[in-house]
Amino acid sequence: MEFLNGLISLIMNNPSTSTNIAVAFLTLFLAIATWNMARATQKMAQATQNTLDAQFRPNIIVYIALDKDHFQCINLVIKNIGSAPASNIHFDIPEYFPWAANGIQSGSKNKAKNLIDGPLRNGMKYLAPGAEWSTYWGQFGGLLDSLDVGSVEITAHFAYADGRPAESTKNTLDVRDFESIRWLSGYDDKQTKAQEKQAKALETIERHLQKIVTSMNS
C-alpha cells in the first residue's frame, strides 16, 4: 500500500516521469499484442500446411489382385493412391519373400524362390499420383504353401517430391482372401476344353458348307 501511494505521489509531482511510465506500459502492451499476433499467425500457417498436406500428399499402398486373364494367378501391385507424387520409395519386407510361386503342389515341402531384386528390394525413385507398378507374384496354391501363415506384411516408406518424409503405410498381403479359387481349380481347364470343342465343331460345319457350295457349282 505504501509503495502504491509513493508511486502515485511520484507521478503527480513529476509529469515527465508519468509520461515515461505511460510510454513504457504502451510499449509493453504493443510487444505483447505483437507476440500474440505472431503466434496466432504461426498457428494459422501450420493449420493451413496441415490441411494442404492432408489433401495433397502421396500415399503408397501394396496389394494383391487376381490376374484378369488367369484367375488362379495372383499379381502384386504397388500404387500411389494419393494426390501428390511420391519419391524415395522403399519397403520393409521379410528376409524370405516368395516369388514366382509356380508348379508347387499343395502340401509339399517345396517353397517358391526368394525375391532378390526388384522394387520391393531395391525401392523406387518416383511414382506419380494414380500410377502403379504391377507384376506377377505366383499361383494361389504355391503362395499359400510358401507363406507360413498365408500372409505377409509390407511397410512402405516414401516422401513428398521435395524430399519431406510422408507418413508410412502398413500393408498385409493375405492370399487366403482368394481361398474360393481353390474349389475352382478345374474351371479354367474345362472352359478351355469347351472352347476347343466349339472351335472344332465350327470347323466341321464350315467344311460341310464348302463341300455343298462346291457341289452346287460343279
Helices and strands as residue ranges (DSSP letters): H 2-13, H 15-55, E 60-66, E 73-80, E 86-92, E 98-99, E 113-114, H 119-122, E 124-127, E 132-139, H 140-146, E 151-159, E 169-174, G 175-184, H 187-217
